[in-house]
Amino acid sequence: MKLEDIKNVYFVGGGGIGMAALERYFLSKGKAVAAYDRTETELTRELEKEGVAMTYTDSADEIPEAFRNPEDTLAVYTPAVPAESSILSYFREGGFELYKRSAVLGAITRSSKGLCFAGTHGKTTTSSMAAHILHSGPTGCNAFLGGILLGYNSNLMLSATSPFSVIEADEYDRSFHTLRPYVAVITATDPDHLDIYGTEEAYLESFAHFTELIQPGGFLLIHTGLKLRPRPGEDVKTYTFSRHEGDFHARNIRCGEGRIVFDFVHPEGVITDIELGVPVDINIDNAIAALGAVWLAGELTPELARKAMASYPGVERRFQMHLRPSKPGDRAIIDDYAHHPDELRSSIASVRALFPGRHLTVAFQPHLYSRTRDFAPQFAEALSAADSVILVDLYPAREEPIAGISEKTIYDLVKCADKEMICRQDFVDRLKNRNFDILLTAGAGDLNLYTHRLAEELKD
């Protein structure tokens, strides 16, 4: 695939955050861009304003004339689009260059030094931290992130001169197998996407294969204690990281008064007094991974590490504070993308650490019927650590219903005495009249839209 020969790029399923980054990337390269998605959102409206010709009707008649020539048009699709999609079928049957989003990212890593962040959880935050560090330095980077970086209002960074690309490596549908990392980071390998992989063994094997794809002379940075048995090439150097141990770790951690500061230990020394711009406990681990990756890339200095981590603004829906207390005792509303039991457990623990002794209400929206079926007991166990629990109607995303599986599957297993189920359309009205103290909303569905509305109404 020679990107320089392509004039037009069409995105089938172009409304997702990951696809949006590529759409913006190709716009920056002077390509004409069009896309289909079934749902109009704030993001798709932004893309339209930036020059993407969007349609929300799955009909081949909606494809602009300029995008009907297979000789100069690239079609990019996401696996979330049904195989029977009329627009997808048009490109598949019409002789077009047709690639998954991940394959296009793979082409970018082949022509750059890719810092690729993989893992069941943590990859969005760690990749965005690394991108922010590089962007704050003299070299810069091109970055394709899985979330909107606050302060940038984008999931994309562009540089005409930087040799580095930062990519969130998604294991769903084995997408990360198209990448050729220079630095590969693996944050966690807790089983997920079992609708794709079937077993934990197959899931771990997928990550092991990912480690085989690292470029010669590259690096693997892996969290300590994982079940994964990596298989990098002989000319790839492997390093470990974690909060307390490994080649990269933290020491002298200081928490209090809304601040987290630590010293960053790397193989050749220590960088003291790293302060987190988003002072959440789990971000100590995330920061070590990001700092370690940039150090391996040869771009980290003590001054850059301190400046970048202190100014890191956070990612939308990653422990995002919608209602921030102005004085002790004020209410708070926090939204987090946590959609896996381990993520949910960590998120709840982080809120507990940030607001010790306060009454914590957790509103959780399950994401996917299959994930709810596979992890209902673990979700219920994590939620039971809250003082009050609200289960919101399940967000199915790409899946058809599974008989007997719903938010009630988790609700019935929650041991917290104060629990209820709420339809998300009623969420704002119910919560604004409820005397909650600290509210955490969690999940990968659309509950964040209602969280934002609730916070705005309470501010007013």
Secondary structure, 3 states (H helix, E strand, C coil): CCHHHCCEEEEECCCCHHHHHHHHHHHHCCCEEEEECCCCCHHHHHHHHHCCEEECCCCHHHCCHHHCCCCCEEEEECCCCCCCCHHHHHHHHCCCEEEEHHHHHHHHHHCCEEEEEECCCCHHHHHHHHHHHHHHCCCCCEEEEEEEECCCCEEEECCCCCCEEEEECCCHHHHHHHCCCCEEEECCCCCCCHHHHCCHHHHHHHHHHHHCCCCCCCEEEEECCCCCCCCCCCCCEEEEECCCCCCEEEEEEEEECCEEEEEEEECCEEEEEEECCCCCCHHHHHHHHHHHHHHHCCCCCHHHHHHHHHHCCCECCCCEEEECCCCCCCCEEEEECCCCHHHHHHHHHHHHHHCCCCCEEEEECCECHHHHHHHHHHHHHHHCCCCEEEEECCECCCCCCCCCCCHHHHHCCCCCCEEEEECHHHHHHHHHCCCCCEEEEECCCCHHHHHHHHHHHHHC
